[in-house]
């Protein structure tokens, strides 16, 4: 998948790699209404099996969370593997406010996620 972002001043930078046939998307920057379309377009290129590395997220709003939940639900219904890693409360409070932090597959590290869903 292509690199997506305009360098160090970009509001959102997205990169991807593949580990054990699972696409790992590293997200750096802001996930909000201004970057939602960029995030959605990038995720549409990802494979069925997906790990989102959110350690570099500086802020997440409910619209971005909705997009993540959509991909999670699609994965559940199709039997694909899905996980989130590196989620920090201070930068993704909306996940806890909505109660989704208790339901989404959250892992501290990529290795933890791969061990759980691999």
Secondary structure, DSSP 8 states (H G I E B T S, - for coil): ---BS-STT-SEEEEEEEETTEEEEEEEEEESTTTHHHHHHHHHTS-SSEEEEEEEEEEE-HHHHHHHHHHHHHHHHHT--EEEES--GGG-HHHHHTTGGGTS-EESSHHHHHHHH-
